[in-house]
């Protein structure tokens, strides 16, 4: 999304409450707040969890207002950088 002024409401959930929505099989490496785009051109405030499962790394986005899982991206290392699938 483009850089522009935003009014972002505070999250309704804490990071710990959002973390409880993740599978217990995932090992959380990092968590931060993130705005992600929707298909409708809007943005959602989410918690971005960088996680590991076995030898694979995933980004899991949990809605910071209602706890719904919004998106999961698998990170795939390549010679030209990291791809998301």
Helices and strands as residue ranges (DSSP letters): H 15-19, E 27-37, E 43-53, E 56-63, E 69-78, E 81-84
